[in-house]
Amino acid sequence: MAKRFNRKRYPKAHPTEAAARVINGRPWQPPPGYVKRRCSRCFYWFSNPTERDDSRCFDCASYGQRSRR
């Protein structure tokens, strides 16, 4: 018997990674006081305050700090 997709558990489909990269690749300007940077791990563009010198986006920086069950 084939498994059915549970609509209650997964109500909306998430965009694919390719679609997310297309959206992220469009030209955009960071807010005032922020600098546009490219993540050294996933290569997504993100904005950071000018006084911070992070080379990774928030998701990649917090990836190693998440608890695993």
C-alpha positions in Angstrom: 0.0 0.0 0.0 1.4 3.4 -1.0 1.8 6.0 1.7 -0.4 9.1 1.4 0.8 12.6 1.8 -0.4 13.9 5.1 -1.9 17.4 4.4 -2.5 18.1 8.1 1.2 17.6 8.9 2.5 19.4 5.8 0.0 22.0 4.9 2.1 24.0 2.5 4.9 23.0 0.2 8.2 24.8 0.8 10.1 26.3 -2.1 12.9 24.2 -3.5 16.5 25.2 -3.0 16.8 26.1 -6.7 13.8 28.5 -6.4 15.3 30.0 -3.3 18.6 30.6 -4.9 16.9 32.3 -7.9 15.1 34.6 -5.5 18.2 35.3 -3.5 20.2 36.0 -6.7 18.0 38.9 -7.7 19.5 42.4 -7.2 18.7 43.9 -3.8 20.1 46.6 -1.5 20.7 46.1 2.2 18.9 48.4 4.7 20.7 51.6 5.9 23.5 50.7 8.3 23.9 47.2 6.9 26.4 45.6 4.4 25.6 43.0 1.8 27.7 39.9 2.3 27.9 36.4 0.8 28.0 33.3 3.1 31.2 31.4 2.9 29.4 28.1 3.5 26.1 28.2 1.5 26.9 31.1 -0.8 23.6 32.9 -0.1 23.6 36.7 0.1 22.7 38.2 3.5 22.9 41.6 5.2 24.9 42.3 8.4 25.4 45.5 10.5 28.6 47.3 9.3 30.3 46.7 12.7 30.0 42.9 12.5 32.4 40.9 10.3 30.6 37.5 10.0 31.5 35.4 7.0 28.5 33.1 7.4 24.8 33.7 7.4 22.7 33.3 10.5 21.4 29.8 9.5 24.9 28.5 8.8 26.4 30.1 11.9 23.7 28.5 14.1 23.7 25.1 12.4 26.4 23.6 14.7 24.6 25.0 17.8 21.3 23.2 17.3 20.4 20.3 19.5 19.9 17.0 17.9 17.3 14.5 19.2 
